[in-house]
Amino acid sequence: MPPLRFPAVPRLCPGCHRLRFPAVPRLCRDATASGSRQSPVCARDATASGSRSPPFVPGMPRPQVPASPPFVPASPPLAPLPQGTVGQLQDSGSVQQQLLGPVKELTWKYPEMPVEPTSPPVQFQLREPVSVSSVAATCDENMVHVQVKKDLFGSGELIRASDISLGGCGVTGEDSVAQLLYFQSYLQACGSQVVMTNDTLVYSFSLTYIPTAASNTSAPIVRSSGAVIGIECHYLRFHNVSSNALQPAWIPYAATKIAQELLVFSLKLMTDDWQFERPSNVYYMGDLIHFEASVKQYNHVPLRVFVDSCLVTPYPYAASAPSYLFIQNHGCLVDSKLTGSSSRFLPRTQDFKLQFQLEAFRFQQGDTGSLYITCVLKATAAASPTDAEHKACSFVGQKWAGAGGEDQLCSCCDGTCGSRKARDLTSVSEVSVGPVFIRD
């Protein structure tokens, strides 16, 4: 702070009294800067100290004493604010800011969640359920017989007999070895419904399966779905009957002979396990079509059935073209030799049945996507020996083999098989199957 300057005092003549001026207060120094204690005089000015004003002398100008300025402690110059300082520091805060140092900007943030690594793409294809044939039905004159596999869905899970019913009627029999359930009902019982068409009478039944939780466990779960399977029995409304109202009580010999010769042949498409008739006639290229030829014996002597020939056409009549004769020459299945396929006769297990398989194909020209199979079936007494016209031969392993072990009779399949002896009892019938749809 600069010192106060007063105007020069004029010299007095001898004998004159000296003028007295009030004492000038001593200037205070910055106690903080010098380190000395502050005097009490520094806190008071000339007016506040109680001193009187100097007397006024006429003819002399009153000395002009400047007023004491307010005390302001000296402070060192402030350093420039550092980069990133938040806000404006004022007054004492500036000193404190310099003493504490620069304030850093807040950089904390919430922690981020760790990112899970992505897994590589997985090659997966949902397995589609495969249809199974686990129900078979036979319709008699006045009853229906139903056979059900315990493995109803083909998944290995066996159903309980108490969970399945035929129109509300329970199981009438069970085979624990073959894992089969049996139902038997009259056509008008077990909730059947009858529908009449122009040509037929149709009796419909519902085979209902409702799974329940096992009684020996507390888990309220089931591992199979419910199902309702429809069963129908079709009967022709019109038959050719005799007009004779009276039938004799005895059967003449001639009538017995005619009854023996009227045999019932059948050719059916079978499931892969040969247990049931196949409910679908749709196949894909490369599939094996399973056929079962049979003859009903009734009261006849034991019979043995043969497939004499089989012709395939794309249309329902046998004279259509193109055509393919895959069984010929009295029971020689030539498809495996001509095309190298897996077609063959299966080993014979029963005389009145003969099973064979044909690998699915389509005609190169005139293809309609469907096949019609017409076979000529023959039946002879089971006691009669086989011959060149009564055989079942397959070309397996580059040689001919018989379904019943008659390999020596199959050698003629490469040539012409003729009759060796006459038969006393032989019945012949032509049976057709179709259409069979072949898809790519």
Beta strands, then each sheet from edge to edge (+ up, - down):
strand 1: 135-139
strand 2: 143-149
strand 3: 164-166
strand 4: 173-175
strand 5: 180-186
strand 6: 193-196
strand 7: 200-209
strand 8: 227-236
strand 9: 264-269
strand 10: 282-284
strand 11: 288-296
strand 12: 303-313
strand 13: 324-328
strand 14: 332-333
strand 15: 344-345
strand 16: 353-359
strand 17: 370-381
strand 18: 393-396
strand 19: 399-402
strand 20: 426-439
sheet 1: 1+ 2- 5+ 4-
sheet 2: 3+ 7- 6+
sheet 3: 3+ 7- 8+
sheet 4: 9+ 11- 16+ 15-
sheet 5: 10+ 20+ 17- 12+ 13- 14+ 18+ 19-
end
